């Protein structure tokens, strides 16, 4: 089990666990998660608008595409 405390900006983050076999010099992600090279990507687009003179952004649209 691993623990970490990090200060990160708000948003989405991706991470991977890499496995290094004993005596090996290269890491391998397939041992932990499998290989998904044929999997399609999904993207989510957020569109914000800040009205003139305002101090905040308004979320005006969200679109998910593959």
Protein Blocks (a to p, Z undefined) as FASTA:
>chain_A
ZZddddddedddddddddddehiabdcfklmnopaklbccddddddddddehiabdcdfb
dcddZZ
